[in-house]
């Protein structure tokens, strides 16, 4: 199931709703770096980060995919609407993920 899970997650990186959430968090860059045009605001810490420093997070986790009966709920949670997605910096995303795993979500 690792193969199926990774294929679905790869497909999710091209999911149009994911881009909508990124666009909503986009802010004009006002620093000295001439190459950077946009930064993205982290929903948790409110910091501004380059696109390589943020990730789109599922507010309600997508869950696990360990057998065939998990497939429908995993897919519907993974390919969700924008109201279940948020932009987090990598540090906030790591912290949120650790908390979810510790709480068994």
MONORMO-V664485 format. One record per pair of residues at least 24 apart in sequence whose C-alpha atoms are under 6 Angstrom apart, sorted by the first residue. I is the first residue (numbers start at 1). J is the second residue. Records with the same first field share a line. If there is no record, write none. Layout:
I = J / J
//
This chain:
17 = 82
42 = 87 / 88 / 89
43 = 87 / 88
53 = 89 / 90
54 = 88 / 89 / 90
55 = 87 / 88
56 = 86 / 87
57 = 85 / 86
58 = 84 / 85
59 = 84 / 85
//
